[in-house]
Amino acid sequence: MTRIALGCLFFCLILCVAAAHTRSKIVSQDIEKEVMQVLDDYMAAWNRKDLEGWERTFHFPHYRLAGGKMNVLDKPGMQDAARVWGPAGAGADWHHSRWDRRKIIHSSPDKVHVDTKFTRCRADGSVISSFESLYILTKEDGRWGVKLRSSFAP
């Protein structure tokens, strides 16, 4: 009798976990849509070389970990567009970038970790380089934005 009761209890526990997982998937679909839109806007502004538009996809302070250094932007307007899109930034041959992969790997109602890969391309579409990255987006004051980027890009 005890085995049957324990079996029923275990079965109910599994059903509860499955139900909770299903509910979080529904929330995650809404979050995923909003987050992917921010990343679309991020890349579109980047490709237009629109510094103000690009920074509108950030939350501040904004952090970038690359090349072994953590860079912190305390507020919008702290970057130099010539440096961001010049030879030391995107590269001399750079024309545009594209997302190759964007996958939410961890999420909560106000923070997501996105496993990404992006590629930098020349005007003819040939590849300059591709980089694995982790983007962390947060929802602050009702808006999703990129809070931290960690990549192997220079």
Long-range contacts (C-beta under 8 A, 24 or more apart in sequence): 27-109, 28-104, 28-107, 31-104, 31-107, 31-109, 31-112, 32-104, 34-144, 35-104, 35-112, 35-114, 35-137, 35-144, 36-102, 37-144, 38-137, 38-144, 38-145, 38-146, 39-99, 39-102, 39-114, 39-116, 39-135, 39-137, 39-146, 42-146, 43-97, 43-98, 43-99, 43-118, 46-97, 47-96, 47-97, 49-81, 49-85, 51-79, 51-81, 51-84, 52-76, 55-79, 57-145, 57-146, 58-145, 58-146, 58-147, 59-137, 59-138, 59-140, 59-143, 59-145, 59-146, 59-147, 62-146, 62-147, 62-148, 63-147, 63-148, 63-149, 64-148, 64-149, 64-150, 64-151, 65-148, 65-149, 65-150, 65-151, 66-149, 66-150, 66-151, 66-152, 66-153, 66-154, 67-154, 88-154, 90-120, 91-120, 91-128, 91-129, 93-122, 93-128, 94-120, 94-121, 94-122, 94-128, 95-121, 95-122, 95-123, 96-120, 96-121, 97-121, 100-130, 109-139, 110-138, 110-139, 110-140, 111-136, 111-137, 111-138, 111-139, 111-147, 112-136, 112-137, 118-153, 120-153, 129-153
